[in-house]
Amino acid sequence: MLFSPRYLPHAAALICLVAPCVAVAAADASPEAVLSKGLTDLLRLAKSRSYSDPVELAHRLRPTIERFFNLESLTRKALGPGWKEFTPPQQKRAVELFSEMIIRSYTSRFDPSSDIDIQFTKSADLGNGRKEVPATARFQGNSVTLAYRVENIGPEGWRVYDVVIEGVSLASNYRAQFDAIRQKGGPEAVLRAMEEKIK
């Protein structure tokens, strides 16, 4: 199915994708500390009120997610070389649509009554101000291997720009699908597909 994150085995991974976005972005904090606090903060925010509508939950969480998740960087990676074919207004629209698509995809599966345990291990340096933080998530007896890719953007600290789940990158998974659409219909076809997904 188009845009189906087929590599996500269950809800633990879904929540783990979004959870780190809410960390306090202290420039001198380690990426592990940022991610750990982010999980706690986001779950507290999401559980502070009962939401039956995933769109409403996505709307409530989005401002915080936008502040701490590098959505432009994620969108750029998801579009790959095709990003250069988008005009500046199309790039802006792509970031808006793709981020909304991602946020809704995961909040639609969020269960505020569930407990999640994520253990982060020491980050590995990827160069150019980027690091990868391995983690293991446990949820309802299941275990998922994760890796958060983060980048330091100066005074604002660390932001997540990609997540690898069971060895598969979120950005690269979508890139294959976007490339197929772009090759047939160009950037406008990609934007239309995104718009259709979030209707």
NUMI-354734 format. One record per residue (C-alpha): x, y, z; residue number from 0; residue in one letter. Coordinates in steps of 0.25 Angstrom, whole numbers, plus 5000, padded with zeros to 4 digits. Example, Ala and Ser with C-alpha at 12.3 -4.5 7.8 and 13.67 -1.06 7.14 Angstrom:
SITE    X    Y    Z pos code
SITE 5049 4982 5031   0    A
SITE 5055 4996 5029   1    S
This chain:
SITE    X    Y    Z pos code
SITE 5000 5000 5000   0    M
SITE 5005 5014 4997   1    L
SITE 5013 5020 5008   2    F
SITE 5011 5008 5017   3    S
SITE 5022 5008 5027   4    P
SITE 5022 4993 5026   5    R
SITE 5035 4991 5034   6    Y
SITE 5029 4996 5047   7    L
SITE 5025 4983 5054   8    P
SITE 5016 4989 5065   9    H
SITE 5011 5001 5073  10    A
SITE 5024 5002 5081  11    A
SITE 5032 5006 5069  12    A
SITE 5021 5016 5065  13    L
SITE 5022 5023 5077  14    I
SITE 5037 5023 5078  15    C
SITE 5038 5030 5065  16    L
SITE 5031 5042 5070  17    V
SITE 5034 5042 5085  18    A
SITE 5048 5048 5085  19    P
SITE 5044 5061 5078  20    C
SITE 5040 5067 5091  21    V
SITE 5053 5068 5098  22    A
SITE 5058 5081 5104  23    V
SITE 5068 5085 5094  24    A
SITE 5080 5089 5102  25    A
SITE 5092 5091 5094  26    A
SITE 5101 5084 5104  27    D
SITE 5092 5072 5106  28    A
SITE 5096 5059 5101  29    S
SITE 5087 5053 5090  30    P
SITE 5084 5041 5099  31    E
SITE 5079 5051 5110  32    A
SITE 5071 5058 5100  33    V
SITE 5064 5046 5095  34    L
SITE 5062 5040 5109  35    S
SITE 5055 5053 5114  36    K
SITE 5048 5054 5101  37    G
SITE 5041 5041 5103  38    L
SITE 5036 5045 5116  39    T
SITE 5031 5059 5112  40    D
SITE 5023 5054 5100  41    L
SITE 5016 5043 5107  42    L
SITE 5013 5052 5119  43    R
SITE 5007 5062 5109  44    L
SITE 4999 5051 5101  45    A
SITE 4994 5045 5113  46    K
SITE 4989 5058 5120  47    S
SITE 4976 5057 5112  48    R
SITE 4968 5046 5106  49    S
SITE 4968 5047 5090  50    Y
SITE 4958 5038 5082  51    S
SITE 4962 5046 5069  52    D
SITE 4976 5043 5064  53    P
SITE 4975 5056 5056  54    V
SITE 4973 5064 5069  55    E
SITE 4984 5057 5076  56    L
SITE 4993 5061 5064  57    A
SITE 4989 5075 5064  58    H
SITE 4992 5076 5079  59    R
SITE 5006 5070 5078  60    L
SITE 5010 5076 5065  61    R
SITE 5015 5090 5071  62    P
SITE 5025 5082 5080  63    T
SITE 5029 5072 5070  64    I
SITE 5032 5084 5060  65    E
SITE 5041 5090 5070  66    R
SITE 5050 5078 5073  67    F
SITE 5049 5070 5061  68    F
SITE 5056 5074 5048  69    N
SITE 5044 5072 5039  70    L
SITE 5051 5079 5027  71    E
SITE 5063 5070 5028  72    S
SITE 5055 5058 5029  73    L
SITE 5046 5062 5017  74    T
SITE 5059 5065 5009  75    R
SITE 5064 5051 5012  76    K
SITE 5051 5044 5009  77    A
SITE 5051 5051 4995  78    L
SITE 5065 5049 4992  79    G
SITE 5071 5054 4979  80    P
SITE 5057 5058 4975  81    G
SITE 5057 5069 4985  82    W
SITE 5065 5078 4975  83    K
SITE 5054 5077 4965  84    E
SITE 5044 5083 4975  85    F
SITE 5043 5099 4974  86    T
SITE 5044 5106 4987  87    P
SITE 5029 5107 4989  88    P
SITE 5028 5092 4986  89    Q
SITE 5039 5089 4996  90    Q
SITE 5032 5097 5007  91    K
SITE 5018 5090 5003  92    R
SITE 5025 5076 5003  93    A
SITE 5031 5078 5017  94    V
SITE 5017 5082 5022  95    E
SITE 5010 5070 5016  96    L
SITE 5020 5060 5019  97    F
SITE 5021 5064 5033  98    S
SITE 5006 5064 5035  99    E
SITE 5006 5050 5028 100    M
SITE 5016 5044 5038 101    I
SITE 5010 5050 5050 102    I
SITE 4996 5045 5047 103    R
SITE 5001 5032 5043 104    S
SITE 5007 5029 5057 105    Y
SITE 4997 5037 5066 106    T
SITE 4986 5028 5059 107    S
SITE 4992 5016 5066 108    R
SITE 4996 5023 5079 109    F
SITE 4990 5016 5092 110    D
SITE 4991 5025 5104 111    P
SITE 4989 5014 5113 112    S
SITE 5001 5006 5109 113    S
SITE 5014 5006 5116 114    D
SITE 5027 5007 5108 115    I
SITE 5041 5004 5112 116    D
SITE 5052 5010 5104 117    I
SITE 5067 5008 5107 118    Q
SITE 5077 5017 5100 119    F
SITE 5092 5013 5099 120    T
SITE 5104 5021 5096 121    K
SITE 5103 5029 5083 122    S
SITE 5113 5027 5071 123    A
SITE 5119 5039 5063 124    D
SITE 5114 5040 5049 125    L
SITE 5122 5052 5046 126    G
SITE 5118 5066 5042 127    N
SITE 5111 5069 5055 128    G
SITE 5102 5056 5054 129    R
SITE 5101 5044 5063 130    K
SITE 5093 5031 5064 131    E
SITE 5087 5027 5077 132    V
SITE 5084 5012 5078 133    P
SITE 5072 5008 5086 134    A
SITE 5063 4996 5090 135    T
SITE 5048 4998 5092 136    A
SITE 5040 4988 5100 137    R
SITE 5025 4988 5098 138    F
SITE 5015 4978 5102 139    Q
SITE 5025 4967 5103 140    G
SITE 5031 4971 5089 141    N
SITE 5045 4977 5087 142    S
SITE 5049 4986 5075 143    V
SITE 5063 4990 5072 144    T
SITE 5064 5005 5068 145    L
SITE 5074 5015 5065 146    A
SITE 5071 5030 5065 147    Y
SITE 5080 5039 5056 148    R
SITE 5081 5053 5061 149    V
SITE 5088 5066 5057 150    E
SITE 5093 5077 5065 151    N
SITE 5088 5090 5060 152    I
SITE 5095 5100 5069 153    G
SITE 5089 5107 5081 154    P
SITE 5076 5099 5079 155    E
SITE 5083 5086 5081 156    G
SITE 5080 5072 5076 157    W
SITE 5069 5069 5067 158    R
SITE 5064 5056 5061 159    V
SITE 5065 5055 5046 160    Y
SITE 5063 5040 5043 161    D
SITE 5060 5027 5051 162    V
SITE 5064 5013 5047 163    V
SITE 5055 5002 5052 164    I
SITE 5060 4988 5051 165    E
SITE 5070 4992 5041 166    G
SITE 5061 5000 5032 167    V
SITE 5062 5015 5031 168    S
SITE 5049 5023 5031 169    L
SITE 5054 5033 5021 170    A
SITE 5059 5022 5011 171    S
SITE 5046 5014 5012 172    N
SITE 5038 5026 5007 173    Y
SITE 5049 5030 4997 174    R
SITE 5046 5018 4989 175    A
SITE 5032 5021 4988 176    Q
SITE 5033 5036 4985 177    F
SITE 5043 5033 4974 178    D
SITE 5034 5024 4967 179    A
SITE 5023 5035 4967 180    I
SITE 5032 5046 4964 181    R
SITE 5038 5039 4952 182    Q
SITE 5024 5037 4946 183    K
SITE 5018 5051 4949 184    G
SITE 5028 5060 4955 185    G
SITE 5028 5068 4968 186    P
SITE 5013 5071 4967 187    E
SITE 5009 5057 4966 188    A
SITE 5017 5054 4979 189    V
SITE 5010 5066 4986 190    L
SITE 4996 5061 4981 191    R
SITE 4999 5047 4987 192    A
SITE 5003 5053 5000 193    M
SITE 4990 5062 5000 194    E
SITE 4982 5050 4997 195    E
SITE 4988 5042 5008 196    K
SITE 4984 5052 5019 197    I
SITE 4970 5055 5014 198    K
